[in-house]
Amino acid sequence: MTLGIGVVGAGYWGPNLVRNFRSSPDWDLVAVCDLDEAKARRVIGDRSTIEVETSLERLLARDDIDAVAIATPAQTHSPIALAALQAGKHVLVEKPLADSHPVGAQMVQVADQHDLVLMTDHTFCYTPVVQRIGELIADGVLGEILFIDSVRINLGLIQPDVNVFWDLAPHDLSILDYVLPGGLRPVSVGAQGADPLGAGNVCVGYLTMPLPGGAIAHVHVNWLSPTKIRQMVIGGSRQTLVWDDLNPQQRLSLYDRGVDLHSVSADATERARAQVSYRLGDMHAPTLPEREALAIMAGEFAAAINEKRAPRTDGRAGLRVLEVLEAADRSLAEGGALVPVESTVLTTGGAS
């Protein structure tokens, strides 16, 4: 069933949502809502039948709109999403889900109460490469996950209202939540950061997350690097995966290389004397389809609504990312110490 949607926000991310919902066979883009009418009209273009709304209240009162996609500043996500849910609309929210975990949890609860879909636009999770990574891990190709190293650095726009963790790390955290069995559930979080320019927010950050089972994840984010790097290495007991997002010819590589520890003894002294061998096998680069992530995301949003199920990146996925970001803030305040992740347990219900 084709669904009617309105996009709220015609700024940086809004035009991308407009383009993909406009071309999707699952959606009828009814209206674009922005306080700046001229900006909204520029986004939809000339000779368009898509309407422009400057009032959120009027947009939500329309009976030809089943859902809204929110592409506005993070601090406005919650009031807009809650108003939409109260109006009976399904909601897609760009990352992060909200500007705090308690507010995000309220959004999830309201969606559950109204049996509506609340979806987080974790765009990278809908790229063919991340979906393949998830399949490889689920199929046991990598074996037991031992470590994860992720780097996302570039000469980026320094944000006045959030630090580099809140700006860039949601991408890496949402990817880990998508591909790891059971989602992203670190034992604790440690964050170290610096503001060498005196900009008022941390511009360079290092996030360390011990994971259940003894593995560890590390995320490096940076607004000040003159070179752009987007790379993730996931080391497993069988194979190691390298994802280089800036190498379109070979985005994903699998290496049959690693370290084997030949010991079954539980005794620490025996383990220390265990024989270590190095596995030096082949490298394989899987073929990946070329599909736009936002188009896949739009299809998943429609499917979740029509099938009355939770989407792959639902509100709870957004909450798990917020939990880590808030733990990172607490760790920064404590000088980089490892701090526990404070998780709110929500009963399962609704489609969010």
N, C-alpha and C positions, 0 to 999 in steps of 0.2 A: 504494500500500500504506500503510495506517495504521500509524504508528510509535508506540511507547511512549516517554514522556519523563518525567524527574524534574527538578523545579526545585530548585536548591540555593540557599538564602537566601530568607528571608521578610521582609527589611527593606524599604528604600525602593523598590527597583526590582522585587524579586521578585513582589509582587502584580500588577504590570502583565504580567509574563510568565505568571503563573498564569492570569490572565483570558484572555489571547489563546491560549495553548495549550489551555486548557479548551474554548474555543469553536471551535477550528480543526477542519475536517473531516479534516485530514491527520494529526492527532495524537490520542493517547489519553494524557491527563495521569494518570499512575499514582500519583505520590507527590510530596510537598513535603518537603524535608529542611532542618531548622534545629536548632541546638542548643537553641533555646527552643521547646519543644513547644507551649506555649500560643500563642505568636505564630504558628506554622505553622497551628494549628487555626483561629485567627481569620481567616487569609488564605483558607483553603479554605471556611470557613463551616459552618453546621450542616447536618446531613442529607446530607453529602457522602460519596460512595464513594471519593474520593481519600484515599490513605493518608498518614500522617505518619511520617517517619523522623527520628530524632535522631542516627543514625550514618551517616556517609558510606560507611563500609565496607559496611554492610548494604545501603545503596541501590545501590551499584555491583555487589553480588553478585547482584542480582535479574536473572532472565532475561527478565522482562517489560518491561525498560527498554532501549531501543535507544540513547538519547541523554540527555544532561543539559544543562540550561541553568544557567549559573553567574551568580548575582547577589549577590556577596559583595564585601567590600573588596578593592581592587586587589592588595594584597600577598598575598592568599590565592588569587588566580586561578590562578597557576602550579601550586602543589601539588595543588589540587583537579582542575585540568584534566589534569595528567599522570597522576594516579591513575585518572581516568576513561578516558583514552586507553589506559592499560596494561590496563584492565579490558575493553577492546574497545568502549567507548561513543563515539559521535559527540559533539562538544562545541560548544556555543554559549557565548561569554563576553561579558559586557557590557564596554563600553569603560572604561579602556583594556585592550588584550589582556593586558598584564602590567605590572609595575612597573619593568621594565627591558628593553632590547632583547635582551641575551643570553638572558635567561630566556624571552622571547617566541619567539626563534629556536629554542630547545630544544623548545618546545611544537609549533612547526610541523614540526620534524624528526621528532618522535615520531609525530605524526599521519600524516606521509608514510610512515613505516616500517610503520605498522599499516593503511595504506590507509583512513584514517578522515577524516571531514569535521571540520575545525576552522574555526568561523565566528566572526567578530567582530560583536557586536551594535552596529553603527554605525547606529542607528535612523533618523537623519535621511535616510540614503541610500535608505530605503524609503518616504519621503513622496512623494506624487504630484508635488509641485512640484520636488523634486530630481531625480526620474526624468525629468521633462519638461526640466529644464535640461540634463541629460546628453544627451538626444535632440537638443536644439537645437544644442548644441556639436558633437556627432558629425555632424549633418547639414550643418554649415557655415553655419548661419543667422547666427551672430555673426561669422563670418569668422575671421581670425587673432586669438587672444587677446592683448590688449595689457596689461591690468591687472586686478587683482582687489582689491577693498576689502571686508573683512568686519568687522562690528561685533557683538559679543555682550556686552552690558553690562546689569547689573541690581543691585539691592540684594540680593546673594546671601549664602548661608551660607559664612562663612570657614572653610575646611577646615584642620584642625590638622596634617595629614600631607602635604599636597601644596600647591603654589602654584597661582595662578589659571590658568597655562598648562596644567597637567596636569588641572585640573578642567573648564575650559570649552573650551579650544582643540581638544581631540580632536573635538568636533562639527564645527567649521569645517574642520579638516584632513581629516577623513574625507570630508566633502562634496567638497572639492577633489580628493581622491584618486579619488572616484567619477566626477566629471564631466569631469576633464581627460583628454585622450587620453594613454594611457600611464601614468596615475596621477600622484600627487604625487611629483615628483622634483626638488626645488629644487636649484639650483646651490650655494647656501649659505644660512645662516640667521643672522639677527641678532635679538637679543631685548633689549629694555629694559624694566625693571620697577621698581616702587616699593612699599614697605611703609610708607605714611605713618602708619598706626596703631600700628606696632610690634608687629604680630600674630605675627611670626616667619616669615612667608612673603610672597612678592610677591603683592599684592592687585590691582594694576593693571599690565597688561602690553601691550606692542606688539611684534608679531612681523613681521619683514620677510623676504621670501623671493624673491630673484631666481630666475626660472624660465628653462629653456632657451629660446633663441630671442629673448631680450631682454625678455620680459614680466616683471612683478613682482607679487607678492601681498603684501597687508598684512592682518594680523589684529589687532583690538583687543579685549581681554577685560578685564573689570572687575567686581569684587565690590562696589564702593562706590557705584555710580551710583544716585541716587534714582529715575531713570527707566529703564524697560526698553526696550532696543532690540535687535532681531534682524534685521539687514539685511545683504545682500550685493549688491555691484555688480560685474558682470563686463563689462568694456569690450572690444569687439571691433572689428575694422577695418570691419565692415559694420553691426553693430547693437550696442547696449548693453542689457544685461539688469539689471533691478533686482528683487530678491526682498525683500519686506517680510513677514516671517513673522507679524507681529502685526496684519496687515491682512487679515482673512479675505475681505473683499469684493474685494480686488485684490492677492493675494499676489505675482503675477508680472506684470511689465510689460516690454515690449520697445520700445525707442526707436530709431527710424531717425535718430539724431542722432550727430554725431561730427566729427572733424577729418580732413581729407584733405590729404596732402602731395603736391603735384604735382611730382615730380622722380624721375628714373630714374638720375641721375648718382651714381657711387660716390665722387666727389670731395667732401671735407668742405666745401670752400669753396662749391662749387655747391649742396650740400644746404642750407647756411646761408641761401642766397639763394632757396631754393625757395619757390614760392607756396603759402601755406596757405589753405585754404577750409574753411568750416564748413557741415556738412550738417544742415539743420533739417527733418526729416521727421516722420512721424506716430508716435503711440504706440499700441501694440496690447497688450491684456491677454488672454492665452489663457485659455480655460476649463479648469479643473482638476477632476478627479473628487474626491469626498470619500471617502477610504478611510483606515483607521487603519494607520499605518506598521508597527506591531508585528504586525498580522495579515498584512501582505505579507511581512514578515521571516520569520514562522513558516512561511509557505508556501514561501519560497525555501529555508529550511533543509531542509524535507522533500524538496523537489524535488532539491536537490543530493545528498542521501543516496540517494534512489531512482534517480536518473539517473547516480550514480557520477561526479560532476563537482564542481569547485570552486564554492562559492557566490560571489555577486557581491562580498561583503565577507568574503573568506577570511582565513586567518591572515596571509598575506603583506600584505594591505591593512592589518591591524593593525600589522605590523612597520614599514611605511612611516610610519605616524603616530608610532610610538615613536621612529623615527630622528630625526624633526623635533623632538619633545619633548626628547630628550636633547641635540640640538644647541642648542636654546634654553637649556637649563641651562648648557651650556658657554659660550655667548655671554654669559649673565648674569654668569658668573664672570669673564669677560674684559672686563667693562665695556660690553657691548653690541656688541662687534666681530663682524663677519661671520665665521662659522666654517664649515668644510666639513661636509657631512652624511656621517657614517660609516655606510656601508651594508654589511651582510653578504650576500654572494651565496649563495643557497641553490639547489641543483639542484632542478629541477622534478620533482615526484613525488607520488603519492598524490592525495587529493581535497581537501586543505586549501587 
